[in-house]
Amino acid sequence: MQASPPQTPGVFVIRSATATDSVFMFQPSFRRLIASTLFYRLPLRPKPRLAPRETRGRTRLAAAVQTPGVALGFAALLGAGFWVNQARGYDVRVNKANELIGKNQAAVAVVQLQEIIHHRPKLASAHFALAHAYFNLRQYPQAESELKRVIQLQPQDGWASYELGMTYINEKRFAEAKEVFTRRLGQDAKDANAHFGLGLALANEHDYEAAIQHYDAAIRLDPQSEDVYYEMGNSYVQLKKYDEAITAFSKEQGANGDNAYIETALADVYKAQGMRQKADDAQHKAEQLRKTQNLNDSTND
């Protein structure tokens, strides 16, 4: 759950793992890929009868296939094996498309995923990956459509619900985002991501007290969640509870290390409190971290 400071007042978006000027709603590491391959265990069959005398000079396999009651089982075995191999092949293709999305080649991935879905319209992982690609291309209505398809195929899928809600937040459709996250919490009250998303939606509607409650729930359920303390700090700032904001931002640093946007947030809080020296130090540190990040980005490119 990586979220960046508002790009526009009061609107939170998801930070890209690869580009600072794009939005990216999903986990950079793709922590979860919808399982799509089904494995069948064929029942054991009775030992086949001996083949007719005229076939005994052929291979055992050929003889067995012609034995009554075995041909059908052999055909089923071949069919199941072909189906599993084909399913695995589609999963490999979906994974490769996800790699393209991670390399900022979402447009190429869209073409490949559409072809996969043409052949396997009920392959949830392909729809999920296609939603990734559309979101990176900022084609939010298409991303929304694909995520709804995933939920239709797998109603209990928490990630699809989370990311659909995040799509609504990026489109400033906060009431719909709240509905998605609330429905998800009705399915699983211990879904930390749903609490975080609902907190974001509430914060964007300026209900900061309620947002903090859901951020706190997300932290209790998943202490390692990224950016929850940061968003909690933002809500405390809006309530002018600066000491609580500093505590939240400091906990974000402790959990995820130094980051330019955290130092910038601390600088703003220190400035609001009239702590000029601390504000200057935090701002200077933010600039140094930003330079380091830009250098690393250019090196990786």
Secondary structure, 3 states (H helix, E strand, C coil): CCEEEEEECCEEEEECCCCCCCECCCCCCCCCCCCCCCCCCCCCCCCCCCCCHHHCCCCHHHHHHCCCCCHHHHHHHHHHHHHHHHHHHHHHHHHHHHHHHHCCCHHHHHHHHHHHHHHCCCCHHHHHHHHHHHHHCCCHHHHHHHHHHHHHHCCCCHHHHHHHHHHHHHCCCHHHHHHHHHHHHHHCCCCHHHHHHHHHHHHHCCCHHHHHHHHHHHHHHCCCCCCHHHHHHHHHHHCCCHHHHHHHHHHHHHHHCCCHHHHHHHHHHHHHCCCHHHHHHHHHHHHHHHHHHHHHHHHHC
